[in-house]
Amino acid sequence: MDKEYKQTPREIVKKAIAFAGPERLPMSLPAPYPDDFSGMAMNPSPDWRPWGDDYGPGKKRSDEWGAVWENIGVCKLGEVKEYPLTTWDDYAKMNIPDIREPRRWTELQGQKSRAGDKYIISYGISLYERIHFLRGLENVWMDIYEEPDKLKNLIGLLVDMNLYAIEKYAEAGADGYMFCDDWGLQDRLMISPEKWREFWKPAYAKIYKAAHQAGMQTFLHSCGYIVDILDDLIECGLDVVHMDQQMNMGLKVLHERFAGRLTFWSPVDIQTVMCDGSEEEIRAYCHELVNSLGTPKGGIMVRWYTDPAGAGHSQKAIDAMCSEFVKISEQRQ
């Protein structure tokens, strides 16, 4: 992008989220395309999951809680094969990371200056994924009905960790606060919306309120069909949903119900168009995505999927998407 802008990348992102008229589209794209974002993270993080090019098929690694992960062989990620909390009897002997350890926070020094004028996202701890990494999905689903108090206590522990992290990130100058919780299957939530509201909605509301009070905007990555709780998340104080899939919910539905109320941070749908579409179809979807989910004042930020090999995205598809997003941004001025 050769055009000069009066607004910095940080200002452009903040204005898009606040529906305050950014000069262009905020972007999070691979080089040589624009990237308006920088990251800030504690190290080590209690929410760390094995990841990386050196994490090959069949390799096993353990996290701080004692969950044993194994790479699934088609991407940089893995899945838990051994759970540290298979029964609640194991809770007393489970290693619970101490988020207040000073060593976790030493790397924050200087991260704001290194980010320059980019928007800084800080990273917290998931409230659902971390629990099923400890218990396993089926156990968590049964806990909702059979061990509700113990489940709520564990959610509360993770909330407290997030509240402390928010304090530290705010001191270090972060602009946004984000964690990941994939709630959706292809066509429904993993649990009933009613149980989500009972167990998790109060937790999200508490975290998002604290982030806002600390001067940060709120982000959630969540994949799958999550339409049934988007109204609730907005009510809780969610500013940005990082949504890699849209077609399983439908751009029309997302436009009619949520455009102008929530900012979408999205690539071209990673499961369908990016895998199966022609370059022309990918470019056309870029326009449909921006026009459906955004408004003239903001509400849309574009990005790429950072594990393209795992998702089956070709370089031609990536270039088609990124170059079209840049073109759309320039045309919107």
C-alpha positions in Angstrom: 0.0 0.0 0.0 1.8 3.1 -1.3 -0.7 5.7 -0.2 0.1 7.7 2.9 -2.4 7.9 5.7 -2.9 10.4 8.5 -4.0 7.6 10.9 -1.4 5.2 12.4 -2.1 1.4 12.2 -3.1 1.5 15.9 -5.6 4.3 15.3 -7.0 2.6 12.2 -7.7 -0.6 14.1 -9.2 1.2 17.1 -11.5 3.3 14.9 -12.6 0.2 13.0 -13.6 -1.5 16.2 -15.3 1.6 17.6 -17.1 2.3 14.3 -15.4 5.6 14.2 -14.4 5.8 10.5 -10.9 4.4 9.9 -9.1 5.6 6.8 -8.8 2.1 5.4 -9.3 -1.5 6.3 -7.3 -2.8 9.1 -5.3 -5.8 7.9 -3.4 -8.8 9.4 -1.7 -10.3 6.3 1.6 -12.0 5.6 4.6 -10.2 4.1 4.7 -8.5 1.7 1.2 -7.4 2.4 0.2 -5.0 5.3 0.0 -6.0 8.9 -1.3 -3.5 11.4 -1.0 -5.8 14.5 1.6 -6.7 17.0 1.4 -9.2 19.9 2.1 -9.1 23.6 2.2 -12.3 25.6 3.4 -13.7 28.9 6.0 -16.4 28.7 5.4 -19.1 29.6 1.7 -18.8 29.3 -0.6 -21.2 31.2 -2.6 -21.4 27.9 0.3 -22.5 25.8 -0.4 -25.3 23.3 2.4 -27.0 21.3 2.8 -25.3 18.0 5.5 -24.8 15.3 7.3 -26.1 12.3 9.5 -28.3 14.5 6.4 -30.0 16.0 6.1 -32.8 13.5 3.8 -35.7 13.1 3.6 -38.0 16.1 5.7 -35.7 18.4 4.5 -35.5 22.0 4.8 -32.5 24.3 3.4 -31.7 27.7 2.1 -28.4 28.9 2.3 -26.8 32.4 -0.9 -28.4 33.6 0.3 -31.9 32.7 -1.7 -32.5 29.5 0.2 -34.5 27.0 -0.2 -33.3 23.4 0.5 -35.2 20.1 0.8 -33.6 16.7 -2.0 -34.8 14.4 0.2 -34.8 11.3 -1.5 -32.4 9.0 -0.8 -29.1 10.6 1.3 -27.3 13.2 -1.1 -28.0 16.0 -1.7 -31.1 18.1 -4.4 -32.6 20.3 -4.4 -33.8 23.9 -3.9 -37.5 24.3 -3.5 -37.7 28.1 -5.6 -35.6 30.4 -4.3 -34.6 33.8 -7.8 -34.3 35.3 -9.6 -37.5 34.2 -11.3 -37.6 37.5 -11.9 -34.8 40.0 -10.0 -36.9 42.6 -6.9 -35.7 40.6 -7.5 -32.1 41.2 -5.6 -31.8 44.5 -2.4 -33.2 42.9 -2.7 -31.4 39.5 -0.1 -28.7 38.7 -1.9 -25.4 38.6 0.4 -22.7 37.0 1.0 -19.7 39.2 0.2 -16.7 36.9 1.8 -14.3 39.4 5.3 -15.7 38.9 7.5 -12.7 37.9 9.3 -14.8 35.2 6.1 -14.9 33.1 6.1 -11.1 32.7 9.7 -10.1 32.2 9.4 -10.1 28.4 6.6 -7.5 28.4 9.3 -4.9 29.0 10.0 -3.2 25.7 7.2 -4.9 23.7 5.3 -1.7 23.3 8.3 0.2 21.9 9.1 -2.7 19.6 5.5 -2.6 18.3 5.9 1.0 17.1 2.6 2.4 15.9 1.0 -1.0 15.4 -2.1 -2.2 17.4 -1.0 -4.5 20.3 -3.1 -7.5 21.1 -2.3 -9.3 24.4 -3.2 -12.9 25.0 -5.1 -14.5 27.9 -6.3 -17.9 28.9 -9.3 -19.8 27.4 -12.3 -20.6 29.6 -13.6 -23.6 27.7 -10.7 -25.0 25.7 -8.4 -25.1 28.7 -11.0 -27.0 30.7 -11.5 -29.7 28.1 -7.7 -29.9 27.7 -7.7 -30.9 31.3 -10.8 -33.0 31.5 -11.6 -34.1 28.0 -14.7 -32.9 26.1 -17.1 -35.7 27.2 -16.2 -35.3 30.8 -16.8 -31.5 30.6 -20.2 -32.1 29.0 -21.1 -34.5 31.8 -19.7 -32.1 34.5 -22.3 -29.5 33.4 -25.0 -31.8 34.8 -23.2 -34.0 37.3 -20.5 -31.8 38.8 -21.7 -28.2 38.3 -20.1 -26.7 41.3 -16.6 -28.2 40.6 -16.9 -27.0 37.0 -17.9 -23.5 38.1 -14.9 -23.4 40.5 -12.5 -24.3 37.7 -14.0 -21.7 35.4 -13.6 -19.2 38.3 -9.9 -20.1 38.6 -9.4 -19.3 34.9 -11.3 -16.1 35.3 -9.0 -15.0 38.1 -6.0 -15.8 36.0 -7.4 -13.6 33.2 -8.1 -10.7 35.6 -4.5 -10.7 36.8 -3.2 -10.9 33.2 -5.4 -7.9 32.2 -3.7 -5.8 35.0 -0.2 -6.7 33.7 -1.0 -6.2 30.1 -2.7 -2.8 30.8 0.5 -1.7 32.7 2.5 -2.7 29.6 0.4 -0.7 27.2 -1.6 -3.4 25.3 -4.5 -2.1 23.2 -6.6 -5.3 23.0 -7.2 -8.5 25.0 -7.8 -11.9 23.4 -8.2 -15.6 24.0 -9.5 -18.5 22.1 -12.5 -20.7 22.7 -13.9 -22.7 19.8 -17.6 -23.2 20.7 -19.1 -24.4 17.5 -19.6 -27.6 15.6 -20.5 -27.2 11.9 -24.1 -26.5 12.5 -24.6 -25.9 16.3 -22.9 -25.2 19.6 -21.1 -28.0 21.4 -23.4 -27.4 24.4 -26.9 -25.9 24.7 -27.0 -22.1 24.7 -28.9 -22.2 28.0 -26.0 -24.1 29.7 -23.5 -21.7 28.1 -25.3 -18.8 29.6 -25.4 -20.5 33.0 -21.8 -21.5 33.2 -19.7 -19.3 30.9 -21.6 -16.1 30.2 -20.9 -14.6 33.7 -17.2 -15.4 33.3 -16.9 -13.7 29.9 -18.8 -10.7 31.2 -16.4 -10.3 34.2 -13.3 -10.5 32.0 -14.6 -8.2 29.3 -15.7 -5.6 31.9 -12.2 -5.7 33.5 -10.5 -5.3 30.1 -12.7 -2.3 29.2 -12.0 -0.7 32.6 -8.3 -1.2 31.9 -8.7 0.6 28.6 -8.5 -2.4 26.3 -10.8 -3.7 23.5 -11.9 -7.3 23.7 -11.3 -10.1 21.1 -12.5 -13.7 21.0 -11.4 -16.3 18.5 -14.2 -18.9 18.1 -14.7 -21.2 15.2 -17.7 -23.2 14.1 -21.4 -22.3 14.3 -21.7 -19.7 17.1 -24.7 -17.6 16.0 -26.7 -18.7 19.0 -24.4 -17.0 21.5 -23.2 -13.9 19.5 -25.9 -11.7 21.0 -24.8 -12.9 24.5 -21.2 -12.2 23.8 -22.0 -8.7 22.6 -24.0 -8.2 25.8 -21.0 -9.4 27.8 -18.9 -6.7 26.1 -17.2 -8.5 23.2 -15.8 -6.0 20.7 -14.3 -8.2 18.1 -14.9 -11.8 17.0 -12.1 -13.5 15.2 -14.1 -15.7 12.9 -12.3 -18.0 10.3 -15.5 -19.6 9.0 -18.6 -17.7 7.9 -20.4 -19.9 5.3 -21.6 -22.5 7.8 -23.6 -19.6 9.4 -24.2 -17.6 6.3 -23.0 -14.1 5.5 -26.6 -13.0 5.1 -27.5 -14.1 8.6 -24.3 -12.5 10.0 -25.0 -9.3 8.2 -28.7 -9.0 9.1 -28.1 -9.8 12.8 -24.7 -8.5 13.7 -23.2 -6.0 11.2 -22.8 -2.7 13.0 -23.0 -4.3 16.4 -19.7 -6.3 16.4 -16.5 -6.1 14.6 -15.5 -9.1 12.5 -11.8 -10.0 12.0 -11.9 -12.6 9.3 -10.2 -14.1 6.2 -12.1 -15.7 3.3 -13.9 -18.7 4.7 -11.0 -21.2 5.4 -13.0 -24.4 4.9 -14.7 -23.7 1.6 -13.8 -20.9 -0.7 -10.1 -20.8 0.3 -9.8 -24.5 -0.3 -12.1 -25.1 -3.3 -12.6 -21.7 -4.9 -10.9 -20.3 -8.0 -8.9 -17.2 -7.8 -11.9 -15.3 -9.2 -14.2 -16.8 -6.6 -11.8 -15.9 -3.8 -11.6 -12.3 -5.0 -15.4 -12.1 -5.3 -15.8 -13.5 -1.8 -13.5 -10.8 -0.4 -15.9 -8.2 -1.6 -18.9 -10.1 -0.3 -17.2 -10.5 3.1 -16.3 -6.9 3.5 -19.7 -5.6 2.3 -21.7 -8.0 4.4 -19.9 -7.8 7.7 -18.6 -4.2 7.7 -20.2 -0.8 7.6 -18.9 2.5 6.1 -17.8 3.4 9.6 -16.0 0.2 10.5 -16.8 -3.2 11.9 -14.6 -5.3 9.5 -10.9 -6.2 9.7 -9.3 -8.7 7.4 -6.7 -11.3 8.0 -5.2 -14.5 6.7 -5.1 -18.0 8.2 -1.7 -18.6 9.8 -1.5 -22.3 9.2 -2.2 -22.4 5.5 -0.7 -25.9 4.9 -2.8 -27.4 7.6 -6.0 -25.9 6.1 -5.0 -26.8 2.5 -4.6 -23.2 1.2 -2.4 -22.7 -1.8 -0.1 -19.8 -2.2 -2.1 -18.7 -5.2 -5.2 -18.6 -3.1 -3.4 -16.6 -0.4 -2.1 -14.1 -2.9 -5.5 -13.7 -4.5 -7.2 -13.0 -1.1 -4.5 -10.7 0.2 -4.1 -8.6 -3.0 -7.9 -8.3 -3.3 -8.2 -7.1 0.3 -5.6 -4.4 -0.4 -7.4 -3.4 -3.5 -10.7 -3.1 -1.7 -9.1 -1.1 1.0 -7.7 1.4 -1.5 -11.0 1.6 -3.3 -12.9 2.5 -0.1 -11.0 5.7 0.4 
